[in-house]
Amino acid sequence: MSQSSLLARLQPGRPLFWVLFLVVLVPDWFSKRWAETALLPRHVPHEVIGEYLRFTLSYNQGAAFGMHVGESSRWFFAVLAVAIIALMLWATRDLTRESTPAALGLPLVLGGAVGNLLDRLRDAAAVVDFIDVGVGTTRFWTFNIADSGITVGAICLVLAMWVGERPAAASASSEQSTA
């Protein structure tokens, strides 16, 4: 399959776009429901791969890295998520037509954003987090599959923008040197 054919198949609304979107959203939804029943009580680590990977049920009422705005966090971040989803679709419309990493990254970001939004709307307890990585007492923030999709997708989008700007910058500098 050619790169242009793959790009066409990854565009928003096309089947491959929805497959990638659902690859994040569906496992995220089911893993969070599993975590809420299997990992009780909250904040008690369950070792998966020793101390390196544990499952620890927690709820994040705020946003990434525990950011919050008080009692209004649930609705503030729900509205913000909808706005960011709309902005992402608008801001990446040209980039996803030109870049395979961007076209791969967008449905991953959107699948994660919708996964966390659904959690936020579903329950006042907030977004379920349970993946706990680290060594001993040095731990990363607890996260979920949606967060992973957002992170991987964002890396793809940044890579697409960085790679896309390099040829433009190189041609601009070569034009200046010939002038």
C-alpha positions, -999 to +999 in steps of 0.1 A: +000+000+000+014+034-010+018+062+015-008+083-003-032+054-002-026+050+036-030+087+041-064+087+023-076+057+044-066+075+077-085+106+071-112+116+096-145+097+089-128+069+070-129+033+083-092+031+093-094+064+112-123+049+133-105+016+138-075+035+154-100+057+174-117+026+187-084+008+194-079+033+222-115+040+232-128+004+237-099-011+257-098+021+277-135+018+286-134-018+295-101-017+314-115+012+336-146-008+344-125-038+352-102-017+374-131-003+394-142-039+403-110-058+405-086-033+422-105-024+454-098-008+478-085+023+461-048+032+463-037-003+471-010-015+446-014-048+429+019-060+415+019-070+378+056-070+370+071-066+405+075-031+416+079-018+381+044-022+369+015-022+393-022-016+390-035+008+416-070+022+414-073+060+417-096+087+405-084+119+389-109+148+393-086+172+375-066+169+343-031+156+334-007+154+363-034+161+389-042+196+378-076+208+390-097+239+395-116+230+426-152+217+428-159+228+392-131+206+378-154+179+365-175+202+343-146+226+335-125+198+321-154+182+303-162+214+284-124+219+278-121+184+264-150+190+239-133+223+229-099+207+225-114+178+204-130+204+180-098+225+179-077+194+172-100+184+142-098+219+128-061+226+135-048+193+120-071+191+089-043+200+065-015+183+084-033+149+084-037+151+046+001+155+042+017+135+070+012+098+079+024+103+115-002+131+119-029+109+103-020+081+127-017+104+158-050+122+154-074+093+160-052+081+190-054+115+206-092+118+199-098+082+212-081+090+244-097+124+248-132+109+243-123+080+267-115+104+295-144+126+286-169+097+289-154+088+323-157+124+335-194+125+324-202+090+337-193+095+373-186+124+397-157+104+411-138+114+380-115+097+355-103+062+365-065+058+365-048+025+374-016+019+355+012+026+380+048+024+368+081+032+386+108+017+408+102+016+446+090+049+458+099+067+426+066+065+406+053+081+375+017+096+377-009+069+376-026+068+342-049+048+319-051+036+283-067+068+272-037+088+285-014+065+266-033+070+234-032+108+239+006+107+246+015+084+216-008+104+194+006+137+205+041+125+199+031+115+163+015+150+158+046+168+171+069+146+150+048+154+119+050+191+126+087+190+133+095+169+102+071+190+081+089+222+091+124+210+085+123+208+047+105+242+046+132+257+069+160+240+048+147+254+016+142+289+031+178+289+043+191+276+009+171+304-009+187+330+014+222+317+008+218+318-030+204+354-029 
